[in-house]
Amino acid sequence: MKCYKGSIVTVNGKDEVFSYLVEDGGKILYVGNTLPREYATAAVTDLQGGALIPAFVDTHQHLASFSTFHAGLNVMEASSNREIAEMVRAFAHGSQKKTLIAFGASPYSVKEGRLIRREELDAVCPDKELMAVKYDGHACVVNTKLLQKLENKVKNLRGFHPDSGEMNQEAFFQVSNYITNSLSIPELFGNMQKAVDFQASRGIGCIHTVSGVGFAGDLDITMEQVFAKSLKNGFQIRVFPQSLDIRAATSRKLPRIGGCFACALDGCFGSHDAAMNEPYADAAGGDGVLYYDDETVIDFCRKANRAGLQIEMHAIGDRAFDQACRALKAALEDFPRTDHRHGIIHDCLPTEAGRTICREYGIAMPMQSAFISWKQEPDRYLEQILGKERADRLNPLKTLAEDKLVISLGSDAPCTSPDPIVWLDRAVNHSNPAQAVTIQQALRMATYNGYYTTFDEKERGSLEAGKVADMVILSANPYEIPASQLKNLRVEALLLGGVPYESCRENVVKAALRGLTSRAKS
């Protein structure tokens, strides 16, 4: 039996803060302002100015992709393409692999103001296949070695640009599939163990991962499900198959379906393929790309909803958001369900008409506040391509919160690194002050609402008697520090089932065999 003394930030229905929490056997026994006599002998941990909060949840990431890129070269902090090239040179020289991945290239955070080009990659990495993935995960630049390998497969696809080496849209997906299939299963499994350990160091105790990219037979969905079940340290993973075929979920007995890629209704701002109701404001113009017609999306949603599945779909632009709302509305009118917890991912530019549907039909919002003031896609760029009026409407957290919609937060990793302190900071210190939320609202979005999204809120998500003791010790009480200091909060410890987090790194074969037979939730 353990007792924690200090600021116990419960994130319960009243956002109460208490002075004591008692845990035993992985469950919370008591939370209150006085310590009852029956717990007087419990070992006491004094938080000493810190705070105990529920474990964070990342409600949208691509675990297999993040694990792969996390094990590769991260160039997000580079200030020039020349610096990226030198990083690639050193990485290639020190790696024994024949196929290399760099991630995070952005034309908006380097002084050249453009993506690195194929010839620049060739100059530093001519002998190994190399893919430099754009920060948004929707495009890449390949070197000549990789281009020659894949040219026959991509040359007739949309998004093929051999001169620069840039691949986007369908051409990018084909390159991504090849890279994914170049990894061995043990290597990817081991990379996922390292990626989970990294996220745990940031106070994350649960992730929602979207899978189904590049592996024959959607092997990565099965592998993530086995990986999730293999964990014995209390870390929680909920798998969403990225497929328009509901059998990807039902055949694996998963209660949910959706994500990006096959379930993406549009692209993203950085590649000018986020589907817009009005044309882009810059010289490139156009109104983006809506990947499917309404009939296709509505048919998918109806089938998934009738099968009792929870549905999530990617929508960045306002036209895609409206399509998602129409499809979910049609599905719920076809087969009404009161507690479906369907959601629309990203919700960067929601419309008033779409928000009305979401309120009426209880559609949730798994969002990424890390996209606010994002170095890889800065505000000045967004204003340039969207115009000021539309740019000011991006990521309207306060408006959606006032609509009483369930907003949860996540990273969209590998697009942004999973870091809940960043999510809190950006949500409370929004670049548009009119859309900033309170720290109480932001913390609920990063904890309780994430668990609610996948029907886990009865067991986790708030510090209340009877719940699992999945908790984070923060360096300070986030309710008591100035908003400007939120970014300086530190995660001191992650406790899962009341126990300090234990690394999930172990023999891959042993872990996989356990995952194949486990009945743990995924």
N, C-alpha and C positions, 0 to 999 in steps of 0.2 A: 504494500500500500504506500502511495506517495501523495504528498500534499504540495501544491504550488501556492506560494504566497506573493501577492503583488497585484498587478493590473491584469485581471482575467477578462479579456475582451471577448464576450460570448458570441456576438453576431446572432443572438436569438431574436425573437420577433420584436423585442423592444430595444435592441442594441444595447443591452445592459452591460455594465462593467462591474465585476465583483472583486473581492479580495482573496478568496480561497477557491481552489479546485482540488478535489481528491479523486485519485484514479487508482484502480486496482484491477489486475488481470486484464488490462487492455480496455476497460470500460470506465467511463466517468461515473463516479458514485454521487458526487455532491459538488455544487457550485453555490457560493453565498458569501456574505460579508462577515460572518462569524464562523468559527470552526467548532462544530458539534463535538461533544465529549467523546463519542464513539470513535472519532478520528484523531484523537489527541496524541496517540502513539505513532501516527504515520510520520515517516521521514519527510522533513520539510525542505523544499527547494525555494530559497528566496530569490525572486526574479531581479531584485536590486536595481530597480528603475526600468527594467525591461517589461515586456508584456507577453502574455500567452494568448494566441489567437488560433482559430481553426487552420488546418493545413490548406494551402492554396490548391486550386484546380486550374489546369490549362485546358480550356474547353474546345480548343481546335488546334491541332498540330498534325504533321505528317511524320510519325515516329520513324518509320524506315528511312525516309529521305533525310530527316534531321540527323539520324544516327550516322548515315553515310557521309553527309557533308560535315558533321561535327568531327568525323575522323579524317577529313580532308583538310584543305587549305582555306581558311576564312580570310577574305580580302576586304571585308566591310569597312575597316578603319583606314584603308589606304586613301591618300589624298590625291593621287595621280595615277594614270595608267602606267607610267614609268615605274612607279613604286610597285604596282601590281605585277608587272613583268619581272621585276627583280625578286619579288616574293615567289613567283612561279619558278624562276630559275633555281633558287635555293631548294624549293620543295621537290622539284624534279630530280635534282642532283642527289638528294638525300633519300629518295624513295626507290624501292626495288620493284614497285608495281609497273605494269605496262600501260595501264589506263589510270589517268589522274583526274581529280575533280577539284576545282576551285569554286568557291561560292561567295556571292555578295557583290559582284561587280555592278556598279551603278554609273550611268552617265551624269548623274546630278550631284554626285559628291566628290568628283575628281575635277581637277583644274582644266582638263582638256574639254570637259562638257560633252563627252561622247563615250560610248562603250569602247573598251579595248578591242582591237581588230585582229583578224586572223594572222596577218603578217607579223604583228607584235608578239603574238604567242609563239609563232614559228621561230622567231629569233632567239627565244630562250628555252623552247621545248620542241625541237624538231623531230625527235626520235621516239617519243611516247605519245600515245593518244591522250588528248587533253580537252576537257569540257570546262569552260568557265561559265558558271551559271549566274544569270542575272539575279539581283537581290530579290525580285518578286517571285522567283521560281516559275516564271512563265516563258522564259527565253534563255538562250545561252549563246556563247561564241565558241566555236570549235577551231582547233588548229588543223593544218593541212593533213596531218597523219590520220586524224579521226574523220575528216571530211572524205578522204579517199576511201576509207573503210565503209562509209555509210551513204555515199553519194547516190548510188543506184536506188536506195531505199527512200531517200528524201527529196530527190530532185524534182519530183512532180507534185510535191505536197505544198499546201499553203504555208507561207512563212519561211521558205527556203531562200537564203541570201548568200550564195557562195563567195561573192567578192569580199564581203566583210567577215564572212564566217558566222554571221548571226543566224540563229535558228529560232523561230517563234511559232506559235500556234501548232498546227499538226506536225510540222517538221521538228519542232522542239520535243513533242511527245515521243516521236520515233527515236530521237537521239537519247532521250531520257530512258526509254525502254531498253535500249542497247546497254547503256551504262549500268542500269539496275541489274540486268542479266549477267553482267561481267563479274558480279560479286558472288562469292560462294555463300551458301547458307550459314555455315559456321562463322564466317567473317561478319556477316550482317547481324547474326544473333549476338556475337560478342560486342559489336558496335552499339547495339541497343542496350546492352547491360551498362556500357560506359555512359551512354546518353541519359539513362534513367538516373544513374549516380549523379551526373551533373545537375539534372533538374532537381533532385532531392536537395542538393546543396543550396538551391535557391528557394527552398521551402515548399516545393510542389510535392504533394502526396498523391495526386491523382491526375491522369491525363486522358483526354478524349482524342484518339488517333484515327485519322481517316486513311484507309489503305486500299490498294488495288491499282498499282501503277507498274506495268512493265513485266511482271512475272507471268509465265505461262500458267493458265488455270487459276489465276489470282492467288498464286502461292504465298504472296506476301500477306494477304489477309489471314490465311491459315497460320502462317508463321507468327504474326503479331498476336493472334489469339492464343497460340501455344505459349508464346513468350509471356503474355499476360498471366496465364495460368501457372507458369513456372515459378513466379516470384513468391518467395516465402518471407519477405521482410515487411509485408503489409502495404506495399505500394500498389495503388489501384490503377488499372488500365481499362478503358472502355473502347471497344473497337467498332468503327463505322466502316462498312464496305463501300467503297466508291464505285457504285455500279447502278445502272438503270434496270438491271435484271434482278428482281427481288430474290431470286434463288441464291444469289451471292450471300444473302443474309439468312434466309430460311434454311438452306442446306447446312449451314454451320450453327443453327439454333441461336443466332444473334437476334436480339429484339429491335435492332435499329439499322438504318441504311442511309448513306449519303456522304457528302463531303465536297471535294473539288474534282478536277479532271473530268471523269465521266459524268459527275453530278454538278459540274460548274455550268451555270447558265450563260456566263460571259467570261471575259478575260480580266484585265487589270488596267489601271490608268497608265502605268509606265510603258505599256506596250500599245497604248491607244486602242485596245480591244475590249475595254469595259463598255458594255452596251448602254448608250445614253439616249434619253428622250429628245435632247437637243444636241446638235453637232458640237464637237470640241471647238474651243475658242481660238486655238492657235492655227498656224499655217497648215499643219497636217490635216486638220479638219476631220470629216467623217463622223459617224455616230457609233463607232465600235462594232462589235460582233455579238449577235445573239446566237448562241450555238445551236439551239433547238427551236422548233416552232411550238406554239402553245399546245397543239394536239399531242405532241410527243411527251411534253412535261406533265400535262394533265393525266395522260394515260399512266405514266409511271407513278405519279402520286396517288391516283385512285387504287392501283394495284397494291402499292405498299401500304396504304392506309387500310384497305380491306383486309390485308394480311396481319394487321395489328402491329405493324412496324412503326417506330419513330423515324421521321424523315428530317434530314437536313440537306440544304442545297446552297451552293456558293452563289452569291450575287453581289457584285461590286457596284456597277452602274445602276442608275435609277430605273432604266428600262428593264434590266434583269430583275431588279427587286420587285417591280410591278408584276413581272411574269411569275415569279415565285409565289407572290401573294395570290394571284389569280388561280394558280394550279392547286395550292393548298386549300384555298376556299372551295374550289370545285370538288376536291377529294372529300372534304369534310361535309359538304352538302350531299354528296353521293352516299356517304357512309358516316354519319355523325359519331364522334367520339368525344367524351368530355375531358379526358386526361391523356391526350396524345403526346404532348410536349414536342410537337414538330417545331423546327427552327429554320431560320434563314441566316446563313453564315456571312460575316463581314458587315453587311448593312451600311456601307460607307455613305450612301446617298439615298436614304429612304424617302419616299414621297408621302404626301399627306393622305392620298387615296389608299396607298399600301398600308400605312400605319393604321388607318381605320379598320382595314381587314384584319390586321394583326391583333388589334384590341378586341375585335368582335369574336375572333376564332381562337384566341389564346396562343398565338404563334410567338415563339421565343426568339431572342437575338444573341447568338454567340458572336461577340464582337472582339476587335483587337484595338484597345486604346493605345497600344504601342505604335500604331500607324500615325498617331498624332505627333506632330513635330518630329517626324521620322527623317533621319539624316539621309537615307537612301532615296527618299521621295519628299524633298523639302516643300514647305508651304509655298515658297516663291514659284516653284515649278508647277504645283497644283493650280495655283492662281493663274499661271500663264496658260495652261491647257484647258482649264475649266471656266475661267473668268472669276472675278472676285465674289460675285453673288453665290455661285454654286460652290466655290471653295469654302465659303463661310458656312455652308450647310453640311459639310462633311462630318461624319462621326458625331451626330447630334445626341450625345449621351443624355443630357438633361431633358431634352424634348421627349426622348423615348422613355426615360424614367418617369416623367410626368404623365405619360400615357399608361403607366402602371404595367409596362411590359417587362418580362423577365430578361434582364441583360446579364450575360456572363462574359468573362474575359478570358483571353488566351493569346497565344503568341503567333499562330500560323507558322510556327517553326517548320522549316529553317528560314523563313522570310525574316523573322526577328528572333533573337535568342530568347528562350523562355526565362523571363525575369519578372515576377509579380511586383517587385518594388517599382519597376518602370511602369507597369500597368497602373498602379495606384497614383503615381506621380503625374502621369499624362492625363488621367481621368479628372483629377482634382485641379491640375494646373493646365487645363485645356488651352490650346493656342487661340481658341475663340472663347473668351471668358463667359459668354452667354450660354455656352454648352457645358461648362464645368459642373461637376457634381460634388457632393460633400464627401469627406473621407469615409463616413459611415456607409454611404451608398456604394462607394468604390470598393470598400472592403467586402461588402456583401456580394458584389458582382464577382469578386475574385475568389470567394470561398463558398458560402451557402448556395448561391444561385448556380454555381458550377455543379455542385452535387445534385441540386434539384433537377438540373437539365437531364440527367440520366437516371432519375428516380432513386437516387442514393441519399436523399436528404433525411430520411428517417434514421439512418445509421451514422451519418457524418455531416459536416458542414457548419455546425455550431457547437459551442461548448455547453452542453446540457446533460443532466443526469440521464444515464441509460445509453448514451451514444458512445461510439468507438472513440478512444482517446487519440485521434489523429490531430496533432497540434504542432504549432511553430512557436518558438521563442524568438521574439523580436528584440532589438536593442533598445527600443523605446515604445511607449504607448502611442500609436499613430493618431489617436483622437486628441492627444494633448500637445503635439508639436506643431509649429507653424507649417502651413501647406508648403512653403518654400523649402522646408527641410525634409520632406517625405523621401526625396531621392537619396538621402543619406542614411535611411533606415538599413539595418543589417539583419540578416537571418542568422541567429546564433545557433539554432538547433532545429532539426525536424524530428518529431516523435511520432511514430506510427504504432498504434495499439499501445501507447504509453512507453514504448521502448525507443531509445535513440536509434536513428536510421542506421541500418547495416547494409554495406555494399552488396549489390546483387551479382557482382562478378564471381563466377565459378565456372567449373567445367561445362562447356556448352552442351555436350552430349547428355550429361547427367541432368542438366536443367531442362533440356528439351523433353527427355523421357518423363520427367515429373510433370511437365506441362501437358503432355499427351494424356495423362491419366487423372489430372487434377479436376475437381469440380468447382474450382474457384470461379468467381464472376469475371466475365470479360465483355 
